[in-house]
Amino acid sequence: MSPQARMPFTVVRSDDLVPICPHCEAEVPEIYARRPRGSFGIGRGFVFFCPHCRKVLGCGTQWYPFVPG
């Protein structure tokens, strides 16, 4: 199966746009990350959060998301 057949959409890198937090709607030019401690994550993975309202934007095991190209 070709790579294009697996992706139902096209990923476009756009460095001139600043994302907006879905919680506080502030521009987010940077995202904070920290490793959770205790029984929640036992130090594995990261929690990503807004620097303005500090609400969680997502969780993951990689420091940076995969952006092709």
C-alpha positions in Angstrom: 0.0 0.0 0.0 1.4 3.4 -1.0 1.9 6.1 1.7 -0.8 8.3 0.0 -3.3 5.5 0.2 -3.0 5.3 4.0 -3.4 9.0 4.6 -7.0 10.3 4.1 -5.8 13.9 4.1 -2.7 15.9 3.2 -0.4 17.3 5.9 0.8 20.9 5.1 3.5 22.5 7.1 2.7 26.1 7.8 5.2 28.1 9.9 3.4 31.4 9.4 0.3 30.5 11.4 0.1 30.5 15.2 -2.2 27.9 16.8 -5.0 29.0 19.1 -5.7 27.2 22.4 -9.1 25.5 22.3 -9.8 26.4 25.9 -8.8 30.0 26.4 -8.6 30.9 22.6 -5.2 32.7 23.2 -2.5 32.4 20.5 -0.1 29.7 21.5 3.4 30.4 19.9 4.9 27.7 22.2 3.5 24.8 24.2 4.7 23.7 27.6 5.4 20.1 28.3 6.2 18.1 31.5 6.6 14.5 32.5 3.8 13.4 34.9 4.8 11.8 38.2 3.0 9.3 40.4 0.6 6.7 39.4 -0.8 8.7 36.5 2.2 8.1 34.2 5.1 6.9 36.4 7.4 9.4 34.6 6.7 8.0 31.1 5.5 10.3 28.4 4.6 13.9 28.4 1.6 16.2 29.2 1.4 19.2 26.8 -0.4 22.3 28.1 -1.2 25.9 27.2 1.2 28.5 28.7 -1.7 30.9 29.3 -4.5 28.9 30.9 -2.4 25.7 31.7 -5.2 23.4 30.5 -4.0 20.1 29.0 -3.8 20.1 25.2 -2.8 16.5 24.9 -0.5 13.6 26.1 2.1 11.7 24.2 5.3 9.7 24.5 7.4 11.8 22.1 8.8 15.2 22.8 7.9 16.5 19.4 5.1 15.6 17.0 5.9 13.9 13.7 5.5 16.5 10.9 6.6 15.1 7.5 8.5 17.4 5.1 
